[in-house]
Amino acid sequence: MNFKHLEHRFVCELRERVRSGAVTERGLARLTGVSQPHIHNVLKGKRFFSLEKADQVLRSLGLDVLDLIDPYEWNQRHPHG
């Protein structure tokens, strides 16, 4: 797994939360302090979060970067822990 793959999973997680109604773009902006237009552009694949903003968004949603890693994939790469 590389950083681009992890970034893609992060954006997919955000898209799913917006799609499911768990959060709106505006609500995510209020929660994270990131502007709604920037969030919209990230979700559309036109922009990216800086590492600092990505960490801020993860924390605001109660996520950790490890939440973005598929346990099966991790176990395939690291069979002994």
N, C-alpha and C positions, 0 to 999 in steps of 0.2 A: 504494500500500500504506500502510495506517495501522498504528498500534501494536496495535490489537485484532487485526488480521489476523496480524501477526507473533506476537503472544501465542498465538493459536489454533494457528499452525504449530508453535510451541514445545511446547505441550501435546500436540499430535498426535504429534510426534517422541517425546516421553516415553512416551505411551501405546503407540506402536508398539514401542519398546524393551522395555517391560514385557510386552506381548502376545507378542513374539517370544521372550521368555525371555532376552534379552541382559542384563537386569537385573531385579531384583524391587523392589517398593516398599521393602521393608526394606533391601535392598542399596543402593538409591538414597539412602535416609535416612542410612545409615552413611557412604556416599561423600561426601555433600554437607553433612551436619550439620543438615539440615532434618528435622523430625520425620516419622515414617512416617504418622501421621494427617493431617498437613498435606499431604503428597504425595498421599495417597489422595484427599483432598478436592479438590485441584487437578486430578487426573486425572478426577474425576467432574464437574468444572465447578462445584463449590460454593464454591471459594475460588480465590485468585490468589496468585502469588508477588509479593513486593515486587521492585523493580528490583534491589536488592542480592542477594536470594535467587536471582532468576533468573540473574544473572551468576554467582553461586556454583555453581549447578547446571550452567550451560553450561561453565564452567571444569572442573568435576569430571568432566564427560563428554568433555572434549577438544573441545568445540564452540565456535564463534564465532557471533555473531548473523548473520554473512553466510552461514553454513551453512543458515540457515532460509529464505533467499531463493532462489527458483527462478531459475536462470540465464536461462532463456527469458524469464521475466517481466521480469527486470532488463534484458535486451537489448531487449525491446520498448519499455521506458520510456526507456532510455539507449542508443540505437542506435550512438553513437560512443564507447562506452567507459563 
